[in-house]
Amino acid sequence: MRAVVYHGPFEAAVEEVPDPRIEQPDDVIVRITSTCICASDLCIYEGRTAAEPGTVFGHEDLGIIEEVGAGVIALEPGDRVVLPFTVACGFCKNCVAGATGSCLTAALSRAACGAAGQVALGPHAGGQAEYLRVPCADFNCLPLPAGTEHESDYVLLADVFPSGYHGCELAGVAPGDTVAVYGADPVGLMAAYSALLCGASRVFVVDDVPDRLARARQIGAIAVDAADGDPAQQIRDQTDGAGTDRGVDAVGYPFAAWTGDRDEPASVLYQLVQTVRPTGGLGVPGSCVPFVRDLVDEDVGQRMSLVAIGALFDKGLRLGTGQANVKRYDRQLRDLITAGRATPSFVVSHELPLDEAPTVYHDFGQRSDGHIKVVLKPDAG
């Protein structure tokens, strides 16, 4: 089968790899019809991870079940399904509690969740390919209505829509709240969209990329251009000096270019602490790492991410972090899409054949031509 394969920093290719096969009784094989490129895929592409050449990219996947293992009871060939980026067992202590983003059995380490196509998060191949093996399929596969309707909406249930919603849950967003979202990438836009779905009165979205800010305005959020000055001060000026009730850091790893602070990778989180009012809530669904190595300037070396713990404590802020618990949210979010109450595909900027992935990775990494969210189509010519 064809798949998008990592060859080394800034090198990706579409090439033939072995077809997946049923390995455990609870596996299924899915023919992929839509698969997305995520910012965390760019971390692999740019050589920021321990990925080895031959790694297959991709963890945002939707398709049709082709084959089922003998132990699968709720699925059958022909079912249309979307797959969570966090592979989970469904029966460990955390999964039973709904914390599927912290599954204790699906990863190589108990300190991390399992995920498709993600280095150090389990031996799970990526889905930017024609086919994908899905373990614990009865639990992980989310059934979808048959056909092709809402394809570019449903595929976002694999990651960015639940991740944005998760950021709001972590922050404790409630009806009437004011919310600040730092970062208008797809997760940030989904966090803003989710906050509005949850009844937030005003949502501020911070970024410095015009295309992203335009999409924030499109959904009714208030765009805050970081190029115009300190975004925390801009937001305080628009909230009578109080700041917002809640804040979401959707930037995560490693830091936003607008801060200009290469010595402090957690500068966005620091700004968020300055933005949210005392006793407010913070949610951090964006991927974070403890150390950051700059790939351009070797003199920067490794920096530990620091948090303004003093201000965090003095303001009595509550901080929630972690990978999205996709299986806690995906059914409800699916039903909002099916009922026409949610249309997350407003973030999709490009739909392209799988064979164009190497060029797309380069362009997406440069944010050229308005690349915000790219959906690849393995079936396209």
C-alpha positions as CSV (number, residue, x, y, z in Angstrom):
1,M,0.0,0.0,0.0
2,R,1.0,3.6,-0.4
3,A,1.9,5.6,2.8
4,V,3.6,8.9,3.7
5,V,6.9,7.9,5.2
6,Y,9.5,9.9,7.2
7,H,13.0,9.8,5.8
8,G,14.8,12.4,7.9
9,P,14.5,16.1,8.9
10,F,12.4,17.9,6.3
11,E,12.2,14.7,4.1
12,A,9.0,12.8,3.5
13,A,7.9,10.6,0.6
14,V,4.9,8.6,-0.5
15,E,6.1,5.0,-1.1
16,E,5.0,1.4,-0.9
17,V,5.0,-0.2,2.6
18,P,3.6,-3.6,3.7
19,D,-0.2,-3.8,4.1
20,P,-1.4,-4.0,7.7
21,R,-2.9,-7.2,8.9
22,I,-5.0,-8.5,11.7
23,E,-2.7,-9.2,14.6
24,Q,-5.1,-9.5,17.6
25,P,-8.7,-10.8,17.7
26,D,-10.0,-7.3,18.5
27,D,-8.3,-5.6,15.5
28,V,-9.9,-4.2,12.4
29,I,-8.4,-3.0,9.1
30,V,-9.7,0.3,7.9
31,R,-9.4,1.6,4.3
32,I,-8.6,5.3,4.8
33,T,-10.7,7.8,2.9
34,S,-9.6,11.0,4.7
35,T,-6.5,11.7,6.9
36,C,-5.2,15.0,8.1
37,I,-1.8,16.6,8.6
38,C,-1.4,18.0,12.2
39,A,1.1,20.4,13.7
40,S,2.5,17.5,15.7
41,D,3.2,15.7,12.4
42,L,5.4,18.7,11.6
43,C,7.4,18.1,14.8
44,I,8.3,14.7,13.3
45,Y,8.9,16.1,9.8
46,E,11.2,18.8,11.1
47,G,13.3,16.2,13.1
48,R,12.2,17.4,16.5
49,T,11.4,13.9,17.7
50,A,13.2,10.5,17.9
51,A,11.4,9.2,14.8
52,E,13.4,6.7,12.8
53,P,13.4,6.7,9.0
54,G,10.5,4.6,7.8
55,T,8.0,5.9,10.3
56,V,4.5,6.3,8.7
57,F,2.9,9.7,9.5
58,G,-0.6,10.4,10.6
59,H,-3.1,10.2,13.5
60,E,-6.3,11.8,12.3
61,D,-8.0,9.2,10.2
62,L,-11.4,8.2,8.9
63,G,-12.4,5.4,6.6
64,I,-14.3,2.2,5.9
65,I,-13.7,-1.1,7.7
66,E,-12.4,-3.8,5.3
67,E,-11.7,-6.6,7.7
68,V,-12.5,-7.5,11.3
69,G,-10.8,-9.8,13.8
70,A,-12.6,-12.8,15.3
71,G,-13.1,-11.0,18.6
72,V,-14.8,-7.9,17.2
73,I,-18.5,-7.8,18.1
74,A,-19.8,-4.3,17.4
75,L,-18.4,-3.6,13.9
76,E,-18.4,-5.2,10.5
77,P,-16.9,-4.7,7.1
78,G,-18.4,-1.6,5.3
79,D,-18.9,0.4,8.5
80,R,-17.7,4.0,8.2
81,V,-15.7,5.0,11.3
82,V,-13.4,7.8,12.6
83,L,-10.5,6.9,14.8
84,P,-9.2,8.8,17.9
85,F,-5.6,9.9,17.7
86,T,-5.1,8.5,21.2
87,V,-5.2,4.7,21.0
88,A,-6.8,3.4,24.2
89,C,-7.7,0.0,25.6
90,G,-11.1,0.9,27.1
91,F,-10.6,-1.2,30.3
92,C,-7.7,0.2,32.3
93,K,-8.3,2.4,35.4
94,N,-8.0,5.6,33.4
95,C,-10.1,4.5,30.5
96,V,-12.9,3.4,32.7
97,A,-12.8,6.8,34.4
98,G,-13.0,8.5,30.9
99,A,-9.4,9.6,30.8
100,T,-8.7,7.8,27.5
101,G,-5.9,10.3,26.7
102,S,-3.9,8.7,29.5
103,C,-4.5,5.0,28.8
104,L,-2.3,2.9,31.0
105,T,-1.9,-0.1,28.6
106,A,-1.8,1.2,25.0
107,A,1.6,3.0,25.3
108,L,5.2,2.0,25.6
109,S,5.4,4.0,28.8
110,R,2.9,4.5,31.6
111,A,3.8,8.1,31.5
112,A,2.2,8.7,28.2
113,C,-0.9,7.7,26.2
114,G,-0.8,5.5,23.1
115,A,-1.2,7.3,19.8
116,A,-1.2,6.4,16.1
117,G,1.9,7.5,14.2
118,Q,3.5,9.2,17.2
119,V,7.0,8.4,18.3
120,A,7.4,7.0,21.9
121,L,3.6,6.7,22.2
122,G,3.2,3.0,21.4
123,P,4.0,0.8,18.4
124,H,1.1,2.1,16.4
125,A,1.6,2.9,12.7
126,G,0.2,6.1,11.3
127,G,-2.8,6.5,9.1
128,Q,-1.5,8.7,6.2
129,A,-1.8,5.6,4.1
130,E,-4.3,3.5,2.2
131,Y,-5.0,1.2,5.1
132,L,-4.6,1.2,8.9
133,R,-4.8,-1.5,11.6
134,V,-6.9,-0.4,14.6
135,P,-6.4,-2.2,17.9
136,C,-9.2,-2.5,20.5
137,A,-11.5,-1.6,17.7
138,D,-14.8,-2.0,19.4
139,F,-13.7,0.7,21.8
140,N,-11.6,3.0,19.5
141,C,-13.8,3.1,16.3
142,L,-16.5,5.7,16.4
143,P,-19.3,4.7,14.0
144,L,-20.5,7.3,11.5
145,P,-23.5,7.6,9.2
146,A,-23.0,5.7,5.9
147,G,-22.1,7.6,2.8
148,T,-19.7,10.6,2.3
149,E,-21.7,13.4,3.9
150,H,-19.8,15.6,6.4
151,E,-16.5,13.8,5.6
152,S,-14.3,16.8,6.4
153,D,-16.3,17.5,9.5
154,Y,-16.2,14.0,10.9
155,V,-12.5,13.5,10.2
156,L,-11.8,16.3,12.7
157,L,-13.3,14.2,15.4
158,A,-10.0,12.2,15.4
159,D,-8.1,15.0,17.1
160,V,-8.6,18.8,16.7
161,F,-12.3,19.1,17.5
162,P,-12.1,17.0,20.7
163,S,-8.7,18.6,21.6
164,G,-10.2,22.1,21.4
165,Y,-13.2,21.0,23.4
166,H,-10.9,19.4,25.9
167,G,-9.1,22.7,26.4
168,C,-12.4,24.3,27.3
169,E,-13.2,21.4,29.7
170,L,-9.8,21.7,31.4
171,A,-10.3,25.5,31.8
172,G,-13.9,25.0,33.1
173,V,-15.7,27.1,30.5
174,A,-19.3,27.7,31.4
175,P,-22.2,29.7,29.8
176,G,-21.5,33.4,30.0
177,D,-17.8,33.1,30.6
178,T,-15.2,35.2,28.8
179,V,-12.5,33.1,27.3
180,A,-9.0,33.8,25.8
181,V,-7.5,31.3,23.4
182,Y,-3.8,31.6,22.6
183,G,-3.0,30.2,19.2
184,A,-5.3,30.1,16.1
185,D,-4.1,26.9,14.6
186,P,-6.8,24.2,14.2
187,V,-6.8,23.2,17.8
188,G,-7.0,26.9,18.9
189,L,-9.8,27.6,16.5
190,M,-11.6,24.5,17.7
191,A,-11.2,25.6,21.3
192,A,-12.7,29.0,20.4
193,Y,-15.5,27.3,18.5
194,S,-16.1,24.9,21.4
195,A,-16.2,27.8,23.9
196,L,-18.9,29.5,21.8
197,L,-20.8,26.2,21.6
198,C,-20.6,26.0,25.4
199,G,-22.2,29.5,25.7
200,A,-19.2,31.7,26.3
201,S,-20.2,35.4,26.0
202,R,-17.0,36.6,24.4
203,V,-14.0,34.6,23.0
204,F,-10.7,36.3,22.3
205,V,-8.3,34.5,19.9
206,V,-4.6,35.5,19.8
207,D,-2.3,35.0,16.9
208,D,-0.3,37.0,14.4
209,V,-1.2,35.1,11.1
210,P,-3.9,37.1,9.2
211,D,-5.6,34.0,7.7
212,R,-6.0,32.4,11.1
213,L,-7.3,35.5,12.7
214,A,-9.8,35.9,9.8
215,R,-11.2,32.4,10.5
216,A,-11.5,33.3,14.2
217,R,-13.6,36.3,13.2
218,Q,-15.7,34.1,10.9
219,I,-17.0,32.1,13.8
220,G,-17.8,35.2,15.9
221,A,-14.6,35.3,18.0
222,I,-12.7,38.5,18.7
223,A,-9.3,38.4,16.9
224,V,-6.3,39.8,18.8
225,D,-3.3,40.4,16.6
226,A,-0.2,39.8,18.7
227,A,1.7,42.0,16.2
228,D,-0.2,45.0,17.7
229,G,1.4,44.6,21.1
230,D,1.2,42.6,24.3
231,P,-2.0,40.4,23.8
232,A,-2.6,40.1,27.5
233,Q,-2.8,43.9,27.8
234,Q,-5.0,44.1,24.7
235,I,-7.5,41.7,26.2
236,R,-7.4,43.4,29.6
237,D,-8.1,46.7,27.8
238,Q,-11.3,45.1,26.3
239,T,-12.4,43.6,29.6
240,D,-12.3,46.7,31.8
241,G,-8.9,45.6,33.1
242,A,-10.3,42.4,34.7
243,G,-9.0,39.8,32.2
244,T,-11.0,36.8,31.1
245,D,-12.7,34.1,33.2
246,R,-10.9,31.3,31.3
247,G,-7.9,30.8,29.1
248,V,-6.7,28.0,26.7
249,D,-3.1,27.6,25.6
250,A,-3.5,25.9,22.2
251,V,0.2,26.6,21.2
252,G,2.0,24.2,23.4
253,Y,5.2,23.0,21.8
254,P,7.5,24.8,21.6
255,F,6.5,28.5,21.7
256,A,4.8,31.1,19.5
257,A,6.9,33.1,17.1
258,W,5.1,36.3,18.1
259,T,6.6,36.2,21.6
260,G,10.2,36.6,20.3
261,D,11.4,34.9,23.5
262,R,13.6,32.0,22.5
263,D,15.0,31.7,26.0
264,E,11.5,30.8,27.4
265,P,9.5,28.2,25.6
266,A,6.6,28.6,28.0
267,S,6.2,32.3,27.2
268,V,2.6,31.8,25.8
269,L,1.5,30.1,29.1
270,Y,3.1,33.0,30.9
271,Q,1.0,35.5,28.9
272,L,-2.1,33.4,29.6
273,V,-1.5,33.7,33.3
274,Q,-1.4,37.4,32.9
275,T,-4.6,37.4,30.8
276,V,-7.0,35.4,33.1
277,R,-8.5,37.0,36.1
278,P,-7.8,35.8,39.7
279,T,-9.5,32.4,40.5
280,G,-10.0,31.8,36.8
281,G,-9.2,28.5,35.0
282,L,-6.5,27.6,32.4
283,G,-6.6,24.7,30.0
284,V,-3.5,23.4,28.1
285,P,-4.4,20.9,25.4
286,G,-1.5,21.9,23.2
287,S,1.4,19.4,23.1
288,C,4.2,20.4,25.4
289,V,7.7,19.0,26.1
290,P,10.0,19.6,29.0
291,F,12.9,20.6,26.9
292,V,13.1,22.4,23.5
293,R,16.1,22.4,21.2
294,D,16.2,25.1,18.6
295,L,16.8,23.6,15.1
296,V,18.1,26.8,13.6
297,D,20.4,28.4,16.1
298,E,22.7,25.8,17.8
299,D,23.8,28.3,20.4
300,V,20.3,28.2,21.9
301,G,20.7,24.6,23.0
302,Q,18.2,23.1,25.4
303,R,15.9,25.2,27.5
304,M,13.6,24.0,30.2
305,S,10.0,25.3,29.9
306,L,9.3,27.4,32.9
307,V,5.9,28.5,34.3
308,A,5.1,31.7,36.2
309,I,4.2,29.7,39.2
310,G,4.3,32.7,41.5
311,A,1.7,34.5,39.6
312,L,-0.3,31.3,39.1
313,F,-0.4,30.8,42.8
314,D,-1.0,34.5,43.7
315,K,-4.0,34.6,41.4
316,G,-5.4,31.3,42.6
317,L,-5.6,30.0,39.1
318,R,-6.6,26.4,38.3
319,L,-4.5,24.7,35.7
320,G,-5.6,21.6,33.7
321,T,-3.3,19.8,31.2
322,G,-3.0,16.7,29.1
323,Q,-3.9,14.9,25.9
324,A,-7.5,15.0,24.9
325,N,-9.8,12.3,26.1
326,V,-11.2,11.9,22.7
327,K,-13.6,9.0,23.6
328,R,-15.2,11.1,26.3
329,Y,-16.3,13.7,23.8
330,D,-16.5,12.2,20.3
331,R,-20.0,10.8,20.3
332,Q,-21.6,14.1,21.5
333,L,-19.5,16.1,19.0
334,R,-20.4,13.7,16.2
335,D,-24.1,14.1,17.0
336,L,-23.7,17.9,16.8
337,I,-22.2,17.6,13.4
338,T,-24.9,15.1,12.2
339,A,-27.7,17.4,13.5
340,G,-26.1,20.4,11.7
341,R,-25.3,22.2,15.0
342,A,-21.6,22.1,14.4
343,T,-19.5,22.5,11.3
344,P,-15.8,22.3,12.3
345,S,-14.6,21.9,8.7
346,F,-14.4,25.7,8.5
347,V,-10.7,25.2,9.5
348,V,-10.0,23.0,6.5
349,S,-8.0,25.0,4.0
350,H,-6.9,22.2,1.5
351,E,-8.2,18.8,0.4
352,L,-5.5,17.0,-1.7
353,P,-4.5,13.6,-2.9
354,L,-2.2,11.5,-0.7
355,D,0.5,11.6,-3.4
356,E,0.9,15.4,-2.9
357,A,1.9,14.9,0.8
358,P,5.7,15.6,0.4
359,T,5.0,19.0,-1.2
360,V,2.2,19.7,1.3
361,Y,4.4,19.0,4.2
362,H,6.9,21.6,3.0
363,D,4.2,24.2,2.3
364,F,2.3,23.5,5.5
365,G,5.5,23.9,7.5
366,Q,6.0,27.3,5.9
367,R,2.3,28.2,6.4
368,S,2.3,29.2,2.7
369,D,-0.8,29.9,0.7
370,G,-3.0,29.9,3.8
371,H,-2.3,26.3,4.8
372,I,-4.3,25.9,8.1
373,K,-5.7,22.4,8.0
374,V,-4.9,19.9,5.2
375,V,-7.0,16.8,4.5
376,L,-5.3,14.1,2.4
377,K,-7.4,11.7,0.3
378,P,-5.7,8.3,-0.4
379,D,-8.5,7.4,-2.9
380,A,-7.9,10.5,-5.0
381,G,-6.0,10.3,-8.2
